[in-house]
Amino acid sequence: MSDKKGAVGPDGLTKKERRALKVQAKQGEGNPAPVENKTQDNKKAVASEKDVKKIADTPVLAELSEKEKRKLEWQKKLAEQNVSNKEKEALSKAELKHKRREQQEAQRLAKAKEDESKKVPVKVEVTVEKEKSPLKKVGSPVKKPDIKKNVKSMQKVQLVQHLYCEDQLKSEFGELIVNYKNVHPAFIRLGVQYSTKTILGSNARCLALLSALKHLVEDLHTPPKQEYCRYLESVLQTCTAYLQNCRPLAVSMVNALRHFKLQLTHINNKLSDNEKKAMLIEVIEIYINDDIKKAGDAISLRVNEKINKSGDVILTYGCSSLIRKILLEAHSEGKDFEVIVADGRPLLEGRELLRRLVQAGIRCSYVLINSLSCVMGNVTKVLLGAHALLTNGYVMSRIGTAQVALVANAFNKPVLVCCETYKFSEKVQTDSFVHNEIGDENALSKIDTAQDQSPLIAFKENSKLMPLTLLYDVTPPDMVTAVVTELAILPCTSVPVVLRINANEVN
Amino acid sequence: MEEQKIKQYFLKIIKEEEDVSIGVAAIRTLLEIIRQSKSETVQELELILKDAINIMKNLNIPVAGITSGCELFLRFITLTTLDASLKEVRARMLERGQMFLKKLNESRNKIVRIASDFILDGSSILTHSRSRVVLQTLIEASKQQRQFHVFVTISAPDDSGKHMHKDLEAAGIPCTIILDSAIGYIMEQVNFIMVGAESVVESGGIVNKVGSYTMAVCAKEMKKPFYVLTESFKFTRLFPLNQTDLPAEYKYNSEKRKNIDLQKAHPLVDYTPPSYITLLFTDLGILTPSAISDELIKLYL
């Protein structure tokens, strides 16, 4: 791809250009002028940015003069700021924020235009912005956001209040993409897919992340006087910060990123950029192949040893890609077993699993989590997927899993958790409240099978009603018979040993 | 060595030396095979050893001890560099094998030393079947002038408890033989339970003479500590989920496996899950059940 393209996503801006942008941004902040003026200001700013770019290409002399110019601008701005300080104090924080956002939006629009004029083939970002911008325009002049915020703060459930704060950043979908000029288009698409939950499940999320990472590695152009790996590291930082805003990173993703960053630091500086790229892509591919795919195969083999030739009734909950793989493989090996897919609202992921299993010709039943105790008596084994395995042996998984394990335990049925070791985490957690993720509250008020409207539909107007959807829960180790990993079948308590071994291998 | 000779050698050790556990007997047989083998490559030797293990497994003897001991032995002797000439390799293997065997023989003494401290004056102990290491621990404690009483189950079907009773009486330890069905009755009188194990599995649970599980469940209900005395060469890479998941070769001897409908056969062993076990006394130290899996990972990974 061309250098021009780089100016949009993993940008090829020089340091000076970026500094100029920053100055402009600050100028805007300090200036309490009405909105129209501001946008004009911004247009000017963008124009000057164009100038900067032109100049950057010309020899050093021009740059010097540019520096002086900027210095003058800066001083001017400082003076302005001093004057306006008192006014500024008078403004409420919310209003300030509001204004800032408007300004950024305007800037971005201008930039998008500029990009179009350059005829850069950026597919995703431009389309995303086009989608967003009208929403924005409607929302900005009215005072709506403030009201919304008030309602929101009322609707926080006391017990998990600390979980909402991460939420605020992404509160409205329209505000999602703010000013991430350094984010690669592949990551922007990924972020949208994460936050709309098109990509769900920690394996799928990790694989998607790694493939986006591959695009980033391929497309990144090092600006002059910078080292490729260091530059990639900084770009990756902004990319992951952006993803974090869309949806908190899964443990699998955190581990994959850590592995990648570690390899990044090990790469020889003397190699050319292309060699480095090739090596990094290989690192990613090896990770996908070894830690995810082969691990899945090994786990599938081990679990298959535990599935009898006939007569087994296996209960599973939700939709784990690994469990699906295991069941399909066991079926293709000619084992005769029955599957009960338990499912829970509001995500109802189990339907997807059910669809695939029935398609393959496996005998299935489908129950919701509240009828679990009725079917548990006939079950011989419970197979569960996991989001992460914590150091104290707790299993973090889709909400509802702990309940399934609890019921299975009450019926004395063996509970097998299938989890690749790349999902093992150093974190320790003993309940589901300290760290969790808040899902979409609106989903609770939608019931696709009910004919009448849900009584919950009006919860937004009712300040006494606080719906809560958490995404994960943790299952204590004494409710889990064994964890199946690619290394061995282990008791939950052996997680720290595996972590230690993995750490040693890396060293 | 031919099949017949292997069988003879192995059975001879078991018959003549009562004090030797099955695992050790199997390992000694393997060592003898290495000594006598005329194989020309290391791979061939390994194949021969694996065949020999299968031969021993198919004898009418509980398989649990053989499997774990032999697997560990193979792993231990092949851990050396094997790129020298076969003669040297064989010498090195034999040397390591002897070393392994020596360690095994010492391990029982070590367990006896650490476990006998747990037997206090005036305590009464319940034990199941006949375990060599439990027997020696009791004898050791009695030598230290401690007064205690032992209850021994008859442990059907082979009545090995009677044998144990005889041995204890010979050592001058006061003991009572009880019915297998009297475990619940006797439980409230005892201070703790001490049993051996045929093998220790990855979950931290044990596979032992049938009836151990009953005893463990009963002990848990009555809140009595359940101690297991076992050498580390009995650690096995196996993770049974429940009793049915235990391999058939563990539960039934080879004759039954071939001839009888297994639904009607009596199992020889049962599986005691880790949650019922208080502590395991091994030559690696006193371990909790969850530490077993850690040790196994260290051994095999």
Interface residues (C-beta under 8 A of the other chain):
Chain A: K306 K381 P414 L416 D478 T481 A482 L487 A488 I489 L490 P491 T493 S494 V497 V498 I501
Chain B: E202 S203 G204 R237 F239 L241 N242 D245 P274 S275 S290 S293 D294 L296 I297 K298 Y300 L301
